[in-house]
Amino acid sequence: LISDTNYVAANAGRVARALFEMCLKRGMAAAAVKLLRMAKSVDRRIWWFQTPLRQFEEERLPSNVFTALDYRLESSGSEYDTMDQTLQFLDMQPREVGQMCHWFKGGDRVK
């Protein structure tokens, strides 16, 4: 059972990319976009609608930081540009980042 789980985890990205290419060759654009997002999510081990900062969960940031950032990305209505919206943090001051993620003292750590 454990080896089967490892096999699926190792090959899920390949399967999603293969399905993406099949849809792309057949001209099914909507399905291709969804499968591309799925393949990227499996490879990065993070969902496309979550903030890319979730990859740094080991940095001991409070969970409400990620919840606030995910909520901000969801409320913006653009689930395709999470990376662009996250890169906007680089242009902000640490105080503004802390205000956005509801952790005023840790704005410089998030940034």
N, CA and C atoms as a LAMMPS dump frame, in Angstrom:
ITEM: TIMESTEP
0
ITEM: NUMBER OF ATOMS
333
ITEM: BOX BOUNDS ff ff ff
-5.0000000000000000e+02 5.0000000000000000e+02
-5.0000000000000000e+02 5.0000000000000000e+02
-5.0000000000000000e+02 5.0000000000000000e+02
ITEM: ATOMS id mol type element x y z
1 1 1 N 0.831 -1.193 0
2 1 2 C 0 0 0
3 1 3 C 0.874 1.256 0
4 2 1 N 1.933 1.245 0.779
5 2 2 C 2.808 2.413 0.843
6 2 3 C 3.545 2.6 -0.478
7 3 1 N 4.001 1.51 -1.08
8 3 2 C 4.701 1.641 -2.356
9 3 3 C 3.759 2.118 -3.455
10 4 1 N 2.492 1.709 -3.399
11 4 2 C 1.51 2.2 -4.375
12 4 3 C 1.284 3.701 -4.215
13 5 1 N 1.22 4.136 -2.973
14 5 2 C 1.039 5.559 -2.701
15 5 3 C 2.224 6.362 -3.218
16 6 1 N 3.415 5.859 -3.007
17 6 2 C 4.613 6.54 -3.506
18 6 3 C 4.622 6.586 -5.026
19 7 1 N 4.191 5.51 -5.667
20 7 2 C 4.136 5.466 -7.128
21 7 3 C 3.167 6.508 -7.673
22 8 1 N 2.001 6.601 -7.061
23 8 2 C 1.01 7.584 -7.496
24 8 3 C 1.525 8.997 -7.269
25 9 1 N 2.13 9.231 -6.125
26 9 2 C 2.651 10.567 -5.834
27 9 3 C 3.757 10.953 -6.808
28 10 1 N 4.575 9.996 -7.194
29 10 2 C 5.687 10.294 -8.099
30 10 3 C 5.215 10.527 -9.531
31 11 1 N 4.135 9.877 -9.935
32 11 2 C 3.711 9.937 -11.327
33 11 3 C 2.474 10.786 -11.585
34 12 1 N 1.892 11.381 -10.575
35 12 2 C 0.678 12.177 -10.765
36 12 3 C 0.942 13.384 -11.661
37 13 1 N 2.078 14.016 -11.513
38 13 2 C 2.419 15.162 -12.361
39 13 3 C 2.559 14.76 -13.816
40 14 1 N 3.176 13.616 -14.051
41 14 2 C 3.323 13.127 -15.429
42 14 3 C 1.98 12.824 -16.062
43 15 1 N 1.1 12.203 -15.305
44 15 2 C -0.227 11.878 -15.827
45 15 3 C -0.999 13.155 -16.156
46 16 1 N -0.952 14.132 -15.266
47 16 2 C -1.655 15.39 -15.516
48 16 3 C -1.075 16.113 -16.73
49 17 1 N 0.245 16.108 -16.882
50 17 2 C 0.852 16.751 -18.06
51 17 3 C 0.49 16.02 -19.339
52 18 1 N 0.424 14.686 -19.289
53 18 2 C 0.041 13.914 -20.48
54 18 3 C -1.4 14.217 -20.872
55 19 1 N -2.291 14.293 -19.89
56 19 2 C -3.677 14.646 -20.184
57 19 3 C -3.775 16.062 -20.737
58 20 1 N -2.953 16.968 -20.197
59 20 2 C -2.916 18.343 -20.704
60 20 3 C -2.524 18.366 -22.175
61 21 1 N -1.479 17.622 -22.529
62 21 2 C -1.029 17.613 -23.919
63 21 3 C -2.059 16.966 -24.843
64 22 1 N -2.764 15.967 -24.359
65 22 2 C -3.818 15.347 -25.178
66 22 3 C -4.933 16.35 -25.46
67 23 1 N -5.325 17.101 -24.434
68 23 2 C -6.368 18.113 -24.623
69 23 3 C -5.884 19.23 -25.533
70 24 1 N -4.628 19.58 -25.406
71 24 2 C -4.063 20.636 -26.238
72 24 3 C -4.057 20.227 -27.71
73 25 1 N -3.676 18.988 -27.998
74 25 2 C -3.648 18.508 -29.385
75 25 3 C -5.043 18.403 -29.986
76 26 1 N -6.026 18.129 -29.158
77 26 2 C -7.403 18.007 -29.651
78 26 3 C -8.13 19.349 -29.698
79 27 1 N -7.479 20.408 -29.234
80 27 2 C -8.064 21.745 -29.293
81 27 3 C -9.078 22.038 -28.207
82 28 1 N -9.009 21.335 -27.111
83 28 2 C -9.93 21.554 -25.994
84 28 3 C -9.258 22.504 -24.997
85 29 1 N -9.397 23.792 -25.257
86 29 2 C -8.659 24.806 -24.499
87 29 3 C -9.073 24.869 -23.033
88 30 1 N -10.358 24.819 -22.745
89 30 2 C -10.818 24.945 -21.358
90 30 3 C -10.293 23.788 -20.51
91 31 1 N -10.381 22.591 -21.033
92 31 2 C -9.875 21.431 -20.292
93 31 3 C -8.36 21.485 -20.171
94 32 1 N -7.682 21.989 -21.213
95 32 2 C -6.221 22.085 -21.179
96 32 3 C -5.764 23.037 -20.083
97 33 1 N -6.445 24.157 -19.931
98 33 2 C -6.069 25.126 -18.891
99 33 3 C -6.243 24.509 -17.505
100 34 1 N -7.351 23.817 -17.307
101 34 2 C -7.59 23.197 -16.002
102 34 3 C -6.553 22.124 -15.696
103 35 1 N -6.215 21.333 -16.691
104 35 2 C -5.216 20.283 -16.465
105 35 3 C -3.814 20.854 -16.286
106 36 1 N -3.515 21.955 -16.956
107 36 2 C -2.214 22.599 -16.752
108 36 3 C -2.097 23.118 -15.323
109 37 1 N -3.159 23.751 -14.836
110 37 2 C -3.157 24.217 -13.443
111 37 3 C -2.998 23.05 -12.477
112 38 1 N -3.678 21.947 -12.781
113 38 2 C -3.581 20.772 -11.92
114 38 3 C -2.166 20.204 -11.943
115 39 1 N -1.558 20.121 -13.13
116 39 2 C -0.197 19.584 -13.23
117 39 3 C 0.795 20.463 -12.475
118 40 1 N 0.662 21.775 -12.608
119 40 2 C 1.563 22.676 -11.887
120 40 3 C 1.359 22.568 -10.386
121 41 1 N 0.116 22.391 -9.965
122 41 2 C -0.167 22.257 -8.538
123 41 3 C 0.438 20.982 -7.97
124 42 1 N 0.352 19.892 -8.724
125 42 2 C 0.911 18.625 -8.252
126 42 3 C 2.433 18.729 -8.178
127 43 1 N 3.05 19.347 -9.185
128 43 2 C 4.506 19.473 -9.185
129 43 3 C 4.999 20.356 -8.053
130 44 1 N 4.315 21.448 -7.81
131 44 2 C 4.739 22.391 -6.763
132 44 3 C 4.216 22.019 -5.385
133 45 1 N 3.275 21.082 -5.345
134 45 2 C 2.618 20.652 -4.107
135 45 3 C 1.927 21.801 -3.393
136 46 1 N 1.282 22.625 -4.184
137 46 2 C 0.498 23.735 -3.654
138 46 3 C -0.589 24.045 -4.67
139 47 1 N -1.805 24.297 -4.219
140 47 2 C -2.921 24.558 -5.128
141 47 3 C -2.781 25.91 -5.781
142 48 1 N -3.337 26.052 -6.971
143 48 2 C -3.175 27.271 -7.751
144 48 3 C -3.875 28.471 -7.12
145 49 1 N -4.846 28.252 -6.281
146 49 2 C -5.574 29.359 -5.672
147 49 3 C -4.978 29.792 -4.343
148 50 1 N -3.916 29.169 -3.897
149 50 2 C -3.261 29.542 -2.651
150 50 3 C -2.068 30.442 -2.931
151 51 1 N -1.711 31.212 -1.947
152 51 2 C -0.559 32.091 -2.09
153 51 3 C 0.726 31.263 -2.171
154 52 1 N 1.65 31.645 -3.037
155 52 2 C 2.917 30.912 -3.125
156 52 3 C 3.742 30.973 -1.838
157 53 1 N 3.395 31.873 -0.94
158 53 2 C 4.113 31.954 0.335
159 53 3 C 3.859 30.732 1.211
160 54 1 N 2.874 29.925 0.879
161 54 2 C 2.621 28.701 1.638
162 54 3 C 3.782 27.719 1.527
163 55 1 N 4.65 27.916 0.555
164 55 2 C 5.813 27.044 0.431
165 55 3 C 6.797 27.283 1.566
166 56 1 N 6.614 28.359 2.307
167 56 2 C 7.505 28.696 3.419
168 56 3 C 6.819 28.473 4.764
169 57 1 N 5.947 27.501 4.852
170 57 2 C 5.234 27.248 6.102
171 57 3 C 6.169 26.8 7.22
172 58 1 N 7.346 26.272 6.854
173 58 2 C 8.297 25.854 7.886
174 58 3 C 8.926 27.043 8.608
175 59 1 N 8.748 28.229 8.09
176 59 2 C 9.385 29.418 8.661
177 59 3 C 8.709 29.883 9.949
178 60 1 N 7.782 29.101 10.44
179 60 2 C 7.09 29.383 11.692
180 60 3 C 6.298 30.69 11.645
181 61 1 N 5.618 30.9 10.548
182 61 2 C 4.698 32.029 10.455
183 61 3 C 3.344 31.563 10.97
184 62 1 N 2.608 32.438 11.638
185 62 2 C 1.291 32.038 12.145
186 62 3 C 0.356 31.641 10.997
187 63 1 N -0.53 30.706 11.279
188 63 2 C -1.433 30.206 10.234
189 63 3 C -2.394 31.284 9.754
190 64 1 N -2.71 32.273 10.614
191 64 2 C -3.636 33.324 10.178
192 64 3 C -3.027 34.197 9.086
193 65 1 N -1.706 34.212 8.967
194 65 2 C -1.051 34.961 7.89
195 65 3 C -1.435 34.355 6.544
196 66 1 N -1.321 33.046 6.437
197 66 2 C -1.658 32.384 5.177
198 66 3 C -3.144 32.476 4.89
199 67 1 N -3.954 32.358 5.936
200 67 2 C -5.402 32.46 5.749
201 67 3 C -5.778 33.836 5.233
202 68 1 N -5.19 34.892 5.797
203 68 2 C -5.495 36.251 5.353
204 68 3 C -5.025 36.488 3.924
205 69 1 N -3.859 35.973 3.58
206 69 2 C -3.349 36.162 2.224
207 69 3 C -4.171 35.368 1.208
208 70 1 N -4.552 34.144 1.559
209 70 2 C -5.397 33.358 0.661
210 70 3 C -6.755 34.027 0.461
211 71 1 N -7.31 34.578 1.55
212 71 2 C -8.596 35.263 1.446
213 71 3 C -8.476 36.48 0.537
214 72 1 N -7.367 37.187 0.643
215 72 2 C -7.158 38.368 -0.199
216 72 3 C -7.085 37.967 -1.673
217 73 1 N -6.396 36.867 -1.961
218 73 2 C -6.28 36.417 -3.338
219 73 3 C -7.621 35.923 -3.875
220 74 1 N -8.407 35.241 -3.03
221 74 2 C -9.717 34.763 -3.465
222 74 3 C -10.679 35.913 -3.691
223 75 1 N -10.627 36.918 -2.828
224 75 2 C -11.573 38.031 -2.95
225 75 3 C -11.248 38.935 -4.127
226 76 1 N -10.028 38.86 -4.651
227 76 2 C -9.686 39.699 -5.797
228 76 3 C -10.331 39.183 -7.071
229 77 1 N -10.765 37.925 -7.074
230 77 2 C -11.462 37.375 -8.225
231 77 3 C -10.555 36.858 -9.314
232 78 1 N -9.259 37.025 -9.184
233 78 2 C -8.331 36.567 -10.21
234 78 3 C -7.519 35.407 -9.668
235 79 1 N -7.961 34.187 -9.959
236 79 2 C -7.257 33.029 -9.424
237 79 3 C -6.085 32.616 -10.285
238 80 1 N -5.86 33.315 -11.377
239 80 2 C -4.778 32.943 -12.27
240 80 3 C -3.488 33.693 -11.969
241 81 1 N -3.557 34.828 -11.29
242 81 2 C -2.395 35.689 -11.099
243 81 3 C -1.925 35.713 -9.657
244 82 1 N -1.929 34.58 -8.976
245 82 2 C -1.518 34.585 -7.581
246 82 3 C -0.054 34.965 -7.441
247 83 1 N 0.786 34.554 -8.381
248 83 2 C 2.203 34.897 -8.315
249 83 3 C 2.402 36.387 -8.528
250 84 1 N 1.698 36.983 -9.479
251 84 2 C 1.824 38.421 -9.712
252 84 3 C 1.369 39.22 -8.501
253 85 1 N 0.275 38.766 -7.884
254 85 2 C -0.204 39.48 -6.704
255 85 3 C 0.756 39.317 -5.528
256 86 1 N 1.405 38.18 -5.436
257 86 2 C 2.37 37.975 -4.362
258 86 3 C 3.62 38.807 -4.586
259 87 1 N 4.013 38.992 -5.827
260 87 2 C 5.189 39.81 -6.126
261 87 3 C 4.962 41.286 -5.796
262 88 1 N 3.707 41.694 -5.684
263 88 2 C 3.418 43.074 -5.294
264 88 3 C 3.905 43.367 -3.875
265 89 1 N 4.087 42.327 -3.067
266 89 2 C 4.592 42.522 -1.704
267 89 3 C 5.979 43.15 -1.712
268 90 1 N 6.753 42.905 -2.758
269 90 2 C 8.104 43.452 -2.83
270 90 3 C 8.1 44.966 -2.939
271 91 1 N 7.028 45.53 -3.501
272 91 2 C 6.924 46.977 -3.642
273 91 3 C 6.358 47.655 -2.403
274 92 1 N 5.875 46.881 -1.44
275 92 2 C 5.243 47.438 -0.243
276 92 3 C 6.246 47.578 0.891
277 93 1 N 5.899 48.419 1.814
278 93 2 C 6.667 48.56 3.048
279 93 3 C 6.285 47.421 3.994
280 94 1 N 7.184 47.027 4.915
281 94 2 C 6.851 45.951 5.855
282 94 3 C 5.587 46.233 6.673
283 95 1 N 5.352 47.488 6.979
284 95 2 C 4.148 47.859 7.74
285 95 3 C 2.891 47.539 6.939
286 96 1 N 2.919 47.82 5.621
287 96 2 C 1.768 47.542 4.767
288 96 3 C 1.53 46.04 4.606
289 97 1 N 2.617 45.285 4.486
290 97 2 C 2.492 43.83 4.37
291 97 3 C 1.914 43.26 5.657
292 98 1 N 2.389 43.748 6.792
293 98 2 C 1.862 43.298 8.082
294 98 3 C 0.39 43.625 8.245
295 99 1 N -0.029 44.778 7.77
296 99 2 C -1.431 45.157 7.842
297 99 3 C -2.281 44.246 6.95
298 100 1 N -1.755 43.903 5.783
299 100 2 C -2.504 43.078 4.844
300 100 3 C -2.697 41.658 5.369
301 101 1 N -1.695 41.126 6.057
302 101 2 C -1.798 39.74 6.52
303 101 3 C -2.199 39.652 7.988
304 102 1 N -2.605 40.756 8.581
305 102 2 C -3.106 40.807 9.959
306 102 3 C -2.073 40.348 10.98
307 103 1 N -0.811 40.663 10.716
308 103 2 C 0.273 40.37 11.661
309 103 3 C 1.228 41.556 11.609
310 104 1 N 0.861 42.601 12.343
311 104 2 C 1.55 43.877 12.228
312 104 3 C 3.026 43.801 12.604
313 105 1 N 3.343 43.05 13.638
314 105 2 C 4.74 42.945 14.083
315 105 3 C 5.599 42.129 13.121
316 106 1 N 4.978 41.239 12.367
317 106 2 C 5.751 40.343 11.518
318 106 3 C 5.748 40.712 10.059
319 107 1 N 5.389 41.928 9.737
320 107 2 C 5.373 42.345 8.345
321 107 3 C 6.715 42.213 7.667
322 108 1 N 7.781 42.508 8.39
323 108 2 C 9.12 42.385 7.783
324 108 3 C 9.497 40.919 7.574
325 109 1 N 9.022 40.025 8.443
326 109 2 C 9.302 38.587 8.252
327 109 3 C 8.554 38.016 7.056
328 110 1 N 7.327 38.463 6.851
329 110 2 C 6.548 37.993 5.702
330 110 3 C 7.154 38.527 4.422
331 111 1 N 7.555 39.79 4.456
332 111 2 C 8.126 40.399 3.259
333 111 3 C 9.442 39.762 2.945
